[in-house]
Amino acid sequence: MKDLTEWLTPDNNSKKFSKFRKKSPEIPPFLSINYDGINILVGLSARGNRHVTFKLARPEDIWLHAHEMPGAHVIIKGVRRSELESDKRNILEYAAGLAAGHSSGKESNSVPVDYTERKYIRSVPGTVALVTYTNPGTLRINPIKD
């Protein structure tokens, strides 16, 4: 029979239970930008897009994406759509510029960018990158190149 101290030593415990330890999940790449006091999130990969859209965004947050072209999901946190379309239009245009600048249309002069509330975004089953959405508004915007 093994001595109790042998069972409690760090070396034995780490070897014996190492296969049961969970790895901490890697956070996918995304940007967090503070613009005019508003937090804007930009996914930098398919996994980053999924993370900002389905993990970090709340139902009333605004989601933006370049229309029918590969690119970043952009989330505007904590501002209602009605405010963005009237009083805070500069924030909506800046976020749309980020979506255009992080899309395959980034070299174009004008890119159509769709936006809607996060609650209207659905993931396409069996894919990482594809989503469908309803109730969009669309802006034509110059890409912001960073």
Secondary structure, 3 states (H helix, E strand, C coil): CCCHHHHHCHHHHHHHHHHHCCCCCCCCCEEEEEECCEEEEEECCHHHHHHHHHHHCCCCCEEEEECCCCECCEEECCCCHHHHHCCCHHHHHHHHHHHHHCECCCCCCCEEEEEEEHHHEEECCCCCCCEEECCCEEEEECCCCC
